[in-house]
C-alpha cells in the first residue's frame, strides 16, 4: 500500500472545501491532511480540522485567533491567524495543495504554496486570470504541476492530448447559461439577488454564482484556459449547454471531438485531481445515461451576456486589461450582493471601468497588485458616482 498523500486545503470552508473534504473522508487512508485555512469561519474550520485530523488550522482574520485557539483546545491541532501566517503555512510541504481561496486574495498564497507543494490543484480562477504569466513561470521554475479543478478545465485536462499541440483545432468550454439564459435583456436588468444566486445545476458560493448568472464565470474561464493549456485565444470557444452534463470538449484537426461527461457534482473533478495520475471512487452523484433523452447546445448571446467578449478583448489588450476585468468584476459583484447596485448595473460598471483604464506595463507581482488596487479604486468610484446606471453610449 502506498504512503498517503500529504494534502493542504486553502479555502477549506467554502463549497470547494466541502467537496474536497467529502472526497478525503471517503478515502481517509489515502491522504494525510497538513494545513487547512479559512477566512473567518472559525467554527467550521475547527470542525473540519478535527474531522480530517489536520496538523494546522489557519484563519485569515487575525482577530479570530483566540476563538480558533479555543475551538481547537485539546485537539493537538496548531492554530494560527493573519495574512503572514497564511503565507507561512502555505509553504508547508505537501504532495498536493488545493487552492480554493476566492478572488485575488488567493494569488499570493498560491505563489507561496509553490515553495512547498509538488502539485497545485487550482479551483480559483482569479490568480491565473490576473497573473497567468507569473503563476505559470513560477510553476515552471519550481517544477510544480498545476492541475485544474474547475469542472470545465478539468474536462479539457482529461481529454486534451498535449503531446502534439499542432493537432488541436480548438477547445470548447461549455456554459450552462446560468439562471437567466432564457430571460429577455430588459428583464435581466432588474433580477434580484435571490434569483441570481439560484443556479439551476450547481451548488456554489455567492460570488461564483453571480459570475455564472452574468456569465463572467465563463469569461474568466476563457482567460484561465489560455494560460492553463497554453493556447491562443482564437482556439478557445464557448458554447451554451444548459444541462451541464458535457463539461467541455476538444476538437482535433481530423474532425474528432472528444468530451468529458459527468454529473453536476464537484466531487468528480476534485477526486480526479487529488488522485492524479490515478482515479478514486467518489462519494458524489453519478450520471445515468438512460435518464438523458437529449443533449442541447446553443450559440452564446453576446448582447445579453457581454462578459465573454470582454474576456477576448482583455486577452488581446494585454495583462493589464485582464487584471482590470477581474478587479472590476469583484467590486461590482460585491456591490450587487450588498444591495448597492442592480444586477443590470454589474456589466455596465465593468465596461466603464475597462474603458477608463489606460494600458500599463505589467512585469512583476508588485505591478499586478498595483494595477489590481487601481482598478478596484476606479470601479468603486464609478459605483459611488452612480455612473454604472447609465449605458456606455449615454456617457
Secondary structure, DSSP 4 states (H G I P E B T S, - for coil): -PPPEEEEEESTTSHHHHHHHHHHHHTGGGEEEEEEEESS-HHHHHHHHHHTT-SEEEESSGGGHHHHHHHTTTTTPEEEESHHHHHHHTTS-EEEEEE---GGGHHHHHHHHTTTEEEEEE--SHHHHHHHHHHHHHHHHTTPEEEE-SHHHHHHHHH--GGGGGGEEEEEEEE--GGGTTS-HHHHHT--HHHHH--SS----HHHHHHHHHTHHHHHHHHHHHHHTT--GGGEEEEE-TT--EEEEEEETTS-EEEEE--S-HHHHHHHHHTTTS----SS----GGG------B---TTT-THHHHHHHHHHH-HHHHHHHHHHHHHHHHHHHTTSS-TTHHHHHHHHHHHHSPP----SHHHHHHHHHHHHHHHHHHHHHTGGGS-GGG-
